[in-house]
Every structure is written in structure tokens, then in C-alpha cells.
Amino acid sequence: MLRFAILILLLLLPVAASASKSQGAFWRSLLIPGWGQRYTTGEGGRFFAAELVFLGGYFGFERLGDIRREQYRAYAAEKAGAQPAGKGREYFDDLGFYQSRLEHNQFSRYKDGPNAKAYPLGRDSFWEWAGDPSRERYRSLRNSSTTAGRQAVFMTGLLVVNHLVSAVHAARTAGGAGDIRTTLIPSLNPGRLRASLAIVRHF
């Protein structure tokens, strides 16, 4: 998502270079927060500083998520005899909820009968925790990885907002507020736990 946003912003470079002063300030700060303010007034450091903070937060949480992911996979292999390679999200969910493959299959057959989804016999799908403490430790590591990933997404949202706010501020600072109209349109999709913010700019 962040790479896609960077690509879009890079495509705006020709627009920023050929636009009028207020438009140029808008597009410059949309590309790099604070650039438009620097272009018009020589200021704008606070927006650029915020950009650095949010970028640092994004990469920090991404790295933390990767570290925790490796930790819970290694922990499951060591403490439960699991084989994490090639497994999907559902498998790792089941590792945290069931003490063993046998317990999962028994519960699944009891609940769903002939349509139960059971793990096949064999070493590749085996796991068995020694007790609840080790399984709960695994869940804690996995939850930490998931939380870090969500925080990285949140930082991406803050980056987008910083670009938009900086762009609007730069255009107004350049003296174009009278003939430039900006509309911010928030959008929320609770079903997919996703929020977005669109900007409509009229010059």
C-alpha cells in the first residue's frame, strides 16, 4: 500500500512543476509534506517532521510485526512440534485455540459432523502443546505480530492525512484560498475494518 502511494505521488512531479503558484504549492506538499510551504514562504518544517515520524513508525511496526511473526512460528515448532512452513492463517489460528491436532479434529467432527474440516494424519499437520501456558505464550506472540501490522496500517493512514493537510495548507498559504475549493470526503467500511479519506480539489 505504501509503495503504491509513493508511485502515485511520483507521477505528480510533472504536474507540480508546471502548475501556477497556488496549484504548485498544493501539488508539491501533496508529494512531499512541507515542500509547498517551503516553496511559498520558506517554512513547512513541521509537516516534513511529521512525515519522518510517521514513516519511522510505519517501518518500525512493520519490522516488529516481522520479528514477532518469526518468533511465534519458531516457538510453535519448538514447543508444539508444529511445521509452520507453507501454512496459512487458519492453521496458525488453530494452533492458538486447540491443544493439539487431535483436539481440533474431535471438536470439528462433533460440531460439523460429516462436513467437518479435519487435519490429515501425518507429520506435516501435527501439533501438540505441553500445556496451556505454552499455548497462551504462542497466542501472545501472534497477537503482538497482528497488532504491529495493524499499527503499521494506521501509520500509513496518518501519512496520507499529513500529505492532504499539508497540501491544503500550502495552497491557502500561497493565497489561493479564495479561488480554490477543497472537499475532504471520509469513508468507513465497518465490514472490512477499513477507513479511507478522499480529497476533491477544484482550481
SENUKE-183374 format. One line per field, with one value per residue: residue number from 0; residue in three letters; x, y, z of N, C-alpha, C in turn. Coordinates in steps of 0.05 Angstrom, whole numbers, plus 5000, padded with zeros to 4 digits. Atoms other than C-alpha are relative to their C-alpha. Example, Ala and Ser with C-alpha at 12.3 -4.5 7.8 and 13.67 -1.06 7.14 Angstrom:
# SENUKE-183374
num <- c(0_1)
residuo <- c(ALA_SER)
neast <- c(5018_4984)
nnorth <- c(4976_4976)
nup <- c(5000_4999)
caeast <- c(5246_5273)
canorth <- c(4910_4979)
caup <- c(5156_5143)
ceast <- c(5018_4985)
cnorth <- c(5024_5022)
cup <- c(5000_5014)
END
This chain:
# SENUKE-183374
num <- c(0_1_2_3_4_5_6_7_8_9_10_11_12_13_14_15_16_17_18_19_20_21_22_23_24_25_26_27_28_29_30_31_32_33_34_35_36_37_38_39_40_41_42_43_44_45_46_47_48_49_50_51_52_53_54_55_56_57_58_59_60_61_62_63_64_65_66_67_68_69_70_71_72_73_74_75_76_77_78_79_80_81_82_83_84_85_86_87_88_89_90_91_92_93_94_95_96_97_98_99_100_101_102_103_104_105_106_107_108_109_110_111_112_113_114_115_116_117_118_119_120_121_122_123_124_125_126_127_128_129_130_131_132_133_134_135_136_137_138_139_140_141_142_143_144_145_146_147_148_149_150_151_152_153_154_155_156_157_158_159_160_161_162_163_164_165_166_167_168_169_170_171_172_173_174_175_176_177_178_179_180_181_182_183_184_185_186_187_188_189_190_191_192_193_194_195_196_197_198_199_200_201_202)
residuo <- c(MET_LEU_ARG_PHE_ALA_ILE_LEU_ILE_LEU_LEU_LEU_LEU_LEU_PRO_VAL_ALA_ALA_SER_ALA_SER_LYS_SER_GLN_GLY_ALA_PHE_TRP_ARG_SER_LEU_LEU_ILE_PRO_GLY_TRP_GLY_GLN_ARG_TYR_THR_THR_GLY_GLU_GLY_GLY_ARG_PHE_PHE_ALA_ALA_GLU_LEU_VAL_PHE_LEU_GLY_GLY_TYR_PHE_GLY_PHE_GLU_ARG_LEU_GLY_ASP_ILE_ARG_ARG_GLU_GLN_TYR_ARG_ALA_TYR_ALA_ALA_GLU_LYS_ALA_GLY_ALA_GLN_PRO_ALA_GLY_LYS_GLY_ARG_GLU_TYR_PHE_ASP_ASP_LEU_GLY_PHE_TYR_GLN_SER_ARG_LEU_GLU_HIS_ASN_GLN_PHE_SER_ARG_TYR_LYS_ASP_GLY_PRO_ASN_ALA_LYS_ALA_TYR_PRO_LEU_GLY_ARG_ASP_SER_PHE_TRP_GLU_TRP_ALA_GLY_ASP_PRO_SER_ARG_GLU_ARG_TYR_ARG_SER_LEU_ARG_ASN_SER_SER_THR_THR_ALA_GLY_ARG_GLN_ALA_VAL_PHE_MET_THR_GLY_LEU_LEU_VAL_VAL_ASN_HIS_LEU_VAL_SER_ALA_VAL_HIS_ALA_ALA_ARG_THR_ALA_GLY_GLY_ALA_GLY_ASP_ILE_ARG_THR_THR_LEU_ILE_PRO_SER_LEU_ASN_PRO_GLY_ARG_LEU_ARG_ALA_SER_LEU_ALA_ILE_VAL_ARG_HIS_PHE)
neast <- c(5016_4983_4986_5019_5004_4976_5000_5019_4988_4978_5012_5009_4977_5003_5022_4991_4980_5012_5025_4998_4988_5017_5002_4974_4996_5017_4990_4974_5005_5012_4978_4983_5011_4982_4986_5016_4995_4972_5001_5013_4993_4974_5005_5011_4985_5016_5013_4979_4992_5021_4996_4979_5009_5019_4984_4986_5019_5008_4979_4995_5021_4997_4978_5009_5018_4984_4986_5019_5009_4979_4999_5022_4997_4979_5010_5019_4984_4985_5016_5022_4993_5014_4985_5012_4995_5021_5026_5015_5009_5018_4984_4988_5022_5007_4979_5004_5026_5002_4976_4987_5015_5021_5022_5013_5016_5023_5020_5011_5019_5023_5016_5009_5007_4986_4988_4979_4974_4980_4972_4993_4978_4974_4983_5002_5022_5001_4990_5010_4987_4996_5019_5012_4981_4985_5019_5007_4977_5001_5021_4991_4981_5014_5017_4982_4994_5024_5004_4979_5008_5022_4988_4987_5022_5008_4979_5004_5022_4990_4983_5018_5012_4979_4997_5024_5001_4978_5006_5020_4988_4982_5016_5011_4978_4992_5019_5020_5024_5024_5009_4995_5018_4992_5020_4990_5022_4993_5015_4995_5012_4997_5000_4973_4982_4984_5009_4985_5005_4996_4999_5009_4987_5010_4984)
nnorth <- c(4976_4977_4998_4990_4971_4986_5000_4979_4974_4994_4993_4973_4982_4982_4982_4980_4983_4983_4987_4973_5000_5014_5028_5012_5005_5023_5025_5005_5011_5026_5018_5000_4981_4978_4989_4977_4978_4991_4987_4974_4984_5008_5016_5026_5021_5017_5021_5018_5014_5020_5022_5017_5015_5020_5020_5016_5017_5021_5020_5013_5020_5022_5016_5014_5021_5021_5013_5016_5022_5020_5010_5019_5024_5016_5010_5022_5023_5010_5008_5017_5018_4992_4996_4975_4995_5003_5000_4975_4986_5017_5019_4987_4995_5025_5006_4985_5007_5028_5012_5019_5006_5019_4985_4985_5018_5010_4978_4994_5022_4998_4977_5000_5027_5010_4977_4989_4996_5012_5002_5028_5012_4995_4982_4972_4986_5007_4982_5007_4984_5013_4989_4974_4977_4998_4992_4972_4984_4999_4981_4973_4992_4997_4976_4978_4996_4989_4972_4984_4997_4980_4974_4992_4990_4974_4981_4993_4981_4974_4989_4989_4976_4979_4990_4984_4975_4983_4989_4980_4978_4987_4985_4977_4983_4987_4979_5010_5010_4988_5011_5029_5013_5027_5017_5025_5019_5024_5024_5022_5026_5016_5029_5008_4985_4983_4972_4986_4971_4991_4971_4989_4974_4984_4976)
nup <- c(5000_4999_5025_5021_4995_5009_5030_5009_4994_5019_5025_4998_5003_5022_4994_4981_5013_5020_4990_4989_4973_4980_5008_4996_4971_4992_5010_4988_4973_5003_5005_4976_4981_4994_5023_5010_4981_5005_5026_4999_4977_4988_4976_5006_4987_4982_5016_5008_4976_4995_5020_4991_4977_5009_5015_4980_4987_5019_5004_4974_4994_5020_4991_4976_5008_5012_4979_4985_5017_5000_4973_4993_5017_4988_4974_5005_5009_4977_4977_5007_5021_5024_5025_5010_5028_5019_4987_5002_4975_4984_4985_4977_4982_4986_4981_4976_4987_4993_4988_5018_5024_4992_4988_5022_5017_4985_4997_5026_5007_4982_5008_5028_5010_5025_5015_4984_5012_4982_5010_5006_4985_5012_4985_5009_4987_4971_4979_4973_4979_4975_4981_5006_4999_5025_5022_4996_5007_5029_5008_4993_5021_5025_4997_5002_5028_5013_4991_5013_5027_5000_4994_5025_5018_4988_5007_5028_5001_4990_5021_5021_4989_4999_5027_5007_4984_5009_5027_4997_4986_5019_5019_4986_4994_5025_5007_5019_4986_5009_5025_4999_4981_4993_4986_4989_4999_4985_5006_4981_5007_4975_5006_5006_4982_5017_5002_5020_5001_5027_5003_5025_5001_5022_5005)
caeast <- c(5000_5055_5094_5032_5022_5094_5087_5025_5060_5120_5073_5051_5121_5108_5042_5075_5130_5083_5026_5012_5037_4977_4968_5043_5044_4986_5017_5086_5060_5017_5080_5125_5092_5123_5151_5094_5103_5178_5163_5119_5142_5207_5174_5138_5186_5132_5096_5162_5180_5112_5126_5191_5158_5101_5150_5192_5131_5109_5175_5184_5117_5129_5195_5165_5110_5161_5202_5142_5119_5186_5183_5114_5129_5194_5160_5105_5157_5197_5142_5087_5125_5088_5111_5098_5126_5073_5016_4961_4927_4874_4928_4962_4894_4880_4948_4928_4858_4869_4917_4931_4911_4871_4831_4817_4793_4749_4716_4707_4674_4629_4607_4602_4593_4608_4625_4679_4745_4798_4873_4900_4945_5018_5077_5063_4998_5016_5020_5011_5025_5053_5003_4961_5019_5059_4998_4979_5050_5044_4979_5010_5067_5019_4972_5032_5050_4979_4975_5041_5014_4951_4993_5033_4968_4948_5014_5000_4934_4969_5019_4962_4927_4992_5000_4929_4931_4998_4974_4912_4952_5004_4951_4919_4986_5001_4940_4896_4842_4794_4791_4809_4758_4775_4729_4750_4706_4714_4693_4685_4673_4660_4650_4723_4752_4775_4772_4793_4796_4787_4804_4768_4806_4775_4821)
canorth <- c(5000_5049_5033_5045_5113_5132_5113_5157_5215_5209_5214_5282_5312_5339_5370_5405_5433_5464_5490_5561_5584_5562_5499_5486_5494_5445_5392_5400_5389_5332_5300_5318_5349_5417_5427_5473_5515_5518_5538_5597_5620_5584_5545_5478_5440_5415_5377_5346_5328_5294_5255_5229_5209_5172_5138_5116_5090_5052_5017_5005_4970_4931_4907_4890_4850_4811_4796_4772_4730_4694_4686_4654_4607_4585_4578_4534_4489_4483_4476_4441_4404_4443_4450_4524_4522_4533_4540_4593_4638_4586_4537_4587_4607_4534_4527_4581_4554_4479_4439_4390_4368_4311_4360_4403_4344_4317_4384_4395_4327_4338_4406_4395_4320_4291_4361_4372_4400_4356_4358_4295_4247_4258_4297_4359_4376_4352_4396_4384_4434_4411_4454_4517_4564_4548_4554_4621_4646_4629_4667_4727_4728_4720_4774_4820_4809_4823_4886_4911_4900_4940_4996_4998_5007_5062_5097_5093_5128_5183_5192_5202_5252_5290_5296_5321_5371_5397_5406_5444_5487_5502_5524_5570_5598_5614_5659_5614_5601_5648_5613_5542_5497_5434_5378_5322_5260_5208_5136_5079_5006_4971_4903_4902_4945_4996_5071_5119_5194_5224_5295_5333_5394_5448_5500)
caup <- c(5000_5018_4955_4912_4946_4933_4859_4852_4886_4839_4780_4806_4797_4727_4750_4808_4763_4712_4757_4780_4848_4890_4849_4851_4927_4933_4889_4919_4990_4966_4941_5000_5061_5074_5005_4983_5046_5032_4961_4981_5050_5065_5122_5127_5171_5218_5162_5139_5211_5219_5155_5183_5248_5213_5165_5223_5258_5196_5184_5259_5266_5201_5228_5296_5262_5222_5284_5323_5264_5262_5338_5342_5283_5315_5383_5354_5321_5385_5437_5398_5344_5290_5218_5201_5130_5077_5127_5123_5173_5193_5214_5259_5288_5305_5338_5387_5402_5407_5449_5394_5325_5357_5399_5338_5297_5352_5364_5290_5279_5340_5314_5239_5232_5163_5137_5189_5166_5199_5193_5160_5196_5184_5210_5168_5203_5273_5335_5410_5465_5531_5568_5568_5588_5525_5480_5512_5503_5429_5424_5458_5407_5349_5375_5382_5309_5287_5329_5300_5230_5246_5275_5210_5171_5220_5207_5132_5144_5184_5127_5077_5123_5132_5057_5048_5105_5083_5011_5032_5080_5026_4976_5027_5047_4975_4973_4931_4984_4951_4884_4905_4938_4975_4997_5043_5038_5094_5081_5130_5115_5183_5149_5128_5184_5132_5131_5076_5062_4993_4972_4917_4894_4849_4819)
ceast <- c(5017_5016_4983_4996_5024_5001_4981_5011_5022_4988_4990_5023_4997_4978_5009_5019_4987_4976_5006_5009_4983_4997_5027_5005_4984_5013_5027_4997_4985_5021_5019_4990_5021_5013_4985_5004_5028_5001_4989_5010_5027_4997_4989_5014_4983_4986_5021_5009_4979_5003_5022_4992_4981_5014_5015_4982_4991_5021_5007_4980_5001_5022_4993_4982_5015_5016_4982_4989_5021_5001_4977_5001_5022_4991_4981_5015_5014_4982_4977_5006_4986_5019_4989_5003_4976_4972_4987_4991_4982_5016_5011_4979_4994_5022_4996_4975_4998_5026_5015_4983_4977_4977_4985_4982_4976_4979_4987_4980_4975_4982_4988_4993_5015_5014_5024_5026_5021_5027_5007_5022_5026_5016_4996_4978_4998_5007_4987_5016_5003_4980_4990_5020_5015_4982_4992_5023_5001_4979_5008_5020_4986_4983_5018_5008_4977_4996_5021_4992_4978_5011_5014_4980_4990_5019_4998_4977_5009_5018_4982_4987_5020_5005_4977_4999_5022_4994_4979_5012_5018_4985_4989_5022_5009_4981_4979_4974_4975_4989_5005_4982_5008_4978_5013_4977_5009_4983_5007_4985_5004_5002_5028_5021_5019_4989_5017_4991_5007_5000_4991_5009_4991_5016_4985)
cnorth <- c(5025_5003_5011_5030_5016_5002_5022_5028_5008_5008_5029_5021_5019_5021_5022_5020_5021_5016_5029_4999_4985_4971_4985_4994_4976_4974_4993_4988_4974_4979_4996_5020_5021_5013_5024_5024_5012_5016_5028_5018_4993_4984_4973_4977_4982_4977_4978_4983_4978_4976_4981_4983_4977_4978_4982_4981_4977_4978_4986_4979_4977_4981_4984_4977_4976_4984_4982_4976_4977_4987_4979_4975_4982_4987_4976_4975_4987_4987_4981_4980_5006_5003_5025_5004_4995_5001_5028_5010_4981_4980_5012_5009_4975_4993_5015_4993_4971_4989_4982_4997_4981_5015_5016_4982_4989_5021_5006_4979_5001_5023_4998_4973_4992_5023_5013_5003_4991_5000_4971_4990_5004_5021_5029_5016_4995_5025_4990_5016_4984_5009_5027_5023_5004_5009_5030_5018_5003_5020_5028_5010_5005_5025_5025_5006_5012_5029_5018_5006_5021_5028_5011_5012_5027_5022_5008_5020_5028_5014_5013_5026_5023_5012_5018_5026_5019_5013_5022_5025_5016_5017_5025_5021_5016_5021_4991_4991_5011_4987_4970_4988_4972_4986_4975_4981_4975_4976_4978_4975_4981_4970_4990_5015_5018_5028_5014_5030_5009_5030_5008_5028_5014_5025_5019)
cup <- c(5000_4974_4978_5004_4991_4970_4990_5005_4980_4973_5000_4996_4976_5004_5018_4987_4981_5010_5009_5029_5020_4993_5005_5029_5009_4992_5012_5028_5000_4995_5024_5019_5008_4977_4989_5018_4996_4974_5001_5022_5012_5025_4992_5013_5017_4985_4992_5024_5007_4981_5009_5024_4992_4983_5018_5015_4982_4998_5026_5006_4980_5009_5025_4993_4988_5021_5016_4984_5000_5028_5005_4982_5012_5027_4996_4991_5023_5021_4993_4977_4974_4977_4986_4970_4982_5011_4997_5026_5017_5017_5025_5020_5017_5021_5027_5016_5010_5010_4981_4974_5006_5012_4979_4984_5014_5003_4974_4991_5017_4990_4972_4988_4976_4985_5015_4984_5020_4987_4995_5018_4985_5014_4992_5014_5030_5017_5026_5020_5026_5021_4991_5000_4974_4977_5003_4994_4969_4991_5006_4978_4974_5001_4998_4971_4985_5007_4986_4970_4997_5005_4975_4981_5010_4993_4970_4997_5009_4979_4978_5010_5001_4973_4992_5015_4992_4973_5002_5013_4981_4980_5012_5006_4976_4990_4980_5013_4988_4975_4998_5022_5004_5015_5009_5005_5015_4991_5019_4991_5024_4994_4995_5017_4984_4999_4978_5000_4972_5000_4972_4998_4975_4997_4981)
END
